[in-house]
Amino acid sequence: MLLDKFHNRYIVKGTIVAETPIHIGAGNESIDPVETDNAVIKDKDGKPYIPGSSLKGALRSWLETFLRGSGSKLVGEKKPCLIVDKPCIDPSDKEIKKWLEEIKEKYEGKDDADRFVAEEIYRKLCPICRVFGSHYFASKITINDCRLKDEKTYIETRDRVAIDRDTGTASQGKKYDFEQVAAGTKFDFYMTADNLDEENEKILKIIIKVLESGNFTVGGKTSIGLGRIKLCDAKVYRIDQNSLESYLFNGLSEEMGWQYV
Amino acid sequence: MNVKLKFKSPFIVGGIKRVSNYIETLDYIPGNVVRAAFARYILNNCPCFDRDEVVEIDGEKHRNWVYYRNRPECQKCRLKNLCLKFDDIKFSFFYPEGTDIIPLTTMRCKMRPEHRLIDLLTEKRECPDCIKAGNSDTRVEAVSGYIKDGKDYKVSKTLFTRTAIDKYTGAAKEGMLYSIEAVTATDGENNIVYWGLIKGITDEDISAIDELRVGKYTSVGFGRCSIIAAEDGDDRCAPTLQAVENKEEITKKMKLFSERYRANNKITDDYKYFAVKFVADAKLGFKSHGGNEFEKYKNNGELKDIWFNALRAYKTDNSAYEIDKVYAEVFNFRGYDTSKVGDIREEPVHMVQKGSVIVFKTLKPFNEIFDDFVSMDGFGLDTENGFGWFEFHFGLEVQVND
């Protein structure tokens, strides 16, 4: 399903709860000696948040792994690609470039040539790229930054040290610290998905279920137990062409609720 | 009257698409662009305006045309006066507040840019400060652009990169990435103000306009500005067209310039010499007369004739004047008239760049020269939109009491 006209929109709202502390790094190093070595990302008010890009990236990566394995039968024959390694439509691949030129030539001059080209591209995309987007197709889903739900939260600082393998004691000059957002912190979750077909819908269901399971991790230092999050109080709405007008003028209503289980 | 355009957002004017989809704005605003902004404002507020209406003007069909429709609604319209006299209003080019256009006869020290500028017409082609200091290298080089308070002035610009989106894939459309460079510094304290002259307009007409949209991409917020009348003290306005009341002072300066020019060029004849500087681009008619004028070599005399013919649009006794020297940059320009129905391209023209200087000679007295030239709207075509406007040029820093 292409993006040129409205077919449907799914809206997922809920609360993300940190089951374990979360560390999503700010990505910059302070020159202030009293500041932490690895701070967590914060908004302009100094409140930590989970960037939509972190969550979307983690979900895509997990789905690629899951659907390439035993989960592939859920979304048909086509094997999902690994977007950062070998995308299904790779702009640096000579054969792909040639194929793109060929399909453009094939439809050149025809009415609605852009649509025919887009259909060919969509057919070639893997199930994940169709939902999460690729170089040649925009993402059907959007995930907002998950802002802090409460007024305040705890940001803990943890001291760490590397151990010298020979002596078994602290390695010289290897002490560091990092910040983590305390377990139990609540964040708002808001996700939309546009123009999903049956196959895309299954992926959306998997996303919601894995988030609800409480076994999904986000951010850094996940191998030492950080970053486990759980989606609570999830409400999913489906707006289609019949309910679009009501949604635009009156907003979401209970009748638009969608059973994803 | 002198007016100011106070910008609230960046603007793009007359952008020419260069290689790699790069659209660069001009750093000045031609009069026709200001006229178009006025026209857009009048039509957007006109209760009788019909977008599909086609008006025939001089045998050409136009849409979006401003004219007084003389309907009952027009009687109460606050823009009635502006609409009635729109054809008679003349717009100058607009430049950044307080700046002067550097004439093309100006040169600067090649080794020490901080040294004072010189004018080739009245001074030797070498740096006087370097001569005074005993420097061995006294070379000078050409300089152009604007000058403000004795220093170079550059208009602040910012690059915006944009792309078109394929409606089917939602991704960037191939080959549709483009960059536009707009004039910025148009917000908050650093509001950039452009000055210009509008003839045939009153304070009441100006106060009836709350906001103009000047230039391109106005539908996405570019070019928003308010228009205000310059205050009494703001008499220095670019382009500063010499007023008739300053005749005595100007003729004194002309006389002084003539003496200096003659001395600098070792001229011994009886002619009086004076120079004009274009304060706007000029559309001149360099037309060929039976074959290509520039196919064969032209000597100085023939080239001066070509220039003289191109300038012939002025309404004065041509035979009394001769061209002595021309310092000019000429470029080819082909614009668009978006009001036209059908082919909106305009005829290509030779455009003489602002800052170009032409030195004339004549046997007429200076007060007659002044009268002849001040009565002219400008040189060449489209003078009602500021093209071809000029002022007398006296070299740099010429004071009457020198």
Interface residues (C-beta under 8 A of the other chain):
Chain A: L2 L3 D4 D114 R115 V117 A118 E119 I121 Y122 G133 H135 Y136 F137 A138 S139
Chain B: I165 D166 K167 Y168 T169 G170 A171 K173
